[in-house]
C-alpha cells in the first residue's frame, strides 16, 4: 500500500476531509450541469495540428505560457478555444480582400 506524504498538517487535514466527503457544494443544479458539460467537452477527442510560426512568436508564446503556469501547447489551445467561444477577438490592421468581402474591417 502506498503511503501518502503531505506538505504539512493543514494539507493532511484537507486531504482527509475530502476523502471523508465533508465538503458540500454551493452550486445549484444548473451550475453543476454546466460544469459537467464543460468537463465532458474538455475530455472529448483531441486532434493534433502542425503549424509554422516564427521563432520570435514562439518565444513570446512560450514566455506568456510560463507566466500563466501552463505548457505552451495548452496555452495555444486555450487561445484558439477562447477565440472560438467569442471570449477573444482579433483586430486586423489591414483586412484582406476575403475579410472585407465578409464585412470584417480593420481597426
N, C-alpha and C positions, 0 to 999 in steps of 0.2 A: 504494500500500500504506500502510495506517495505521500510524503509529509509536506504540507504547505508552509512556506516561510513567509512571514508577514513583516512589513517595514517597521511597524510599531504597534503598540497596544490598540490604538484607535482603528487602524486598518483591520486588525484581527476582529475587533468588536463589530465593525461594519460588515465584514465578510460573513461572520456568524449570523448577524441579524438578517442578512439577505438569504442565507441558506435556510433559516427558520421561517422565512416569508413574513417577517414582521413589518414589511412595508406595504402601505395602502396607496394605490394610485388615486390622484386627484383629477384624472382625466375623465371626461364624460364619455359615453358610448360612441358618440360621433368622432371625437378626437382619437379614441383608441382605434377605431376602424380606419381612420386616415393614416395613422402610424403603421398599422398592419399592412395597408395597401402600399405605402411607401416602402416598407421592408420587402414585400414580395416583389415590387418593381425593381428595387435595387439589387436583388439577387437573381433577377432574370438573366437569361443568357446574354453574355457579353460578346462583342465582336472586336477583333483586333483590326487596326488600320495602320498603314505606314504613311507618314507624311515627311516632307522635306522642309526644314526650316533653317534659317541662317544660324550660324554659331552664336552670333550676338543675341538673337531672340531666345535661343535655347538656354543660354547662360542666364538671361533675365528671368525666364520662366522657372528655371531651377532655383534661383535666388528667392523668388516670390514663394515657391513651394516650401522652401526651408523656413521662411517667415511664418507660413501657415502651419508648419509642422507636419506636412504630408509629402509623400513621394510626388515627383514632378509629373509622372504619368497620371496619377489621381487628380492632380491639380488641373491638368489639361482636360481630363474627362469632366471635372466639375464645371469648368468654364463652358464647355460645349453643352452640358446639361442645363446650366443656368440660362444660356442663350436660347436654347430650345423651349424652355419653360417661360420665356419672356421676362426673366429676372435680370437679364443683362442685355444691354443694347450696344450696338456698334455704330459709330458715326463715321461716314466716309468724307474725306476732304474733297475728293473729286470722283463723283459717281461714274461708273462705267455706262456704256450705252445700254446694256442689258438692265442695269439698275434703274436708269431713267425711264426705260420702257415700262417697268413695273411700278413707277411712281415713287422710287426711292431717290431722295435728293441729298445733296451734300449739306453738311452742317457748316 
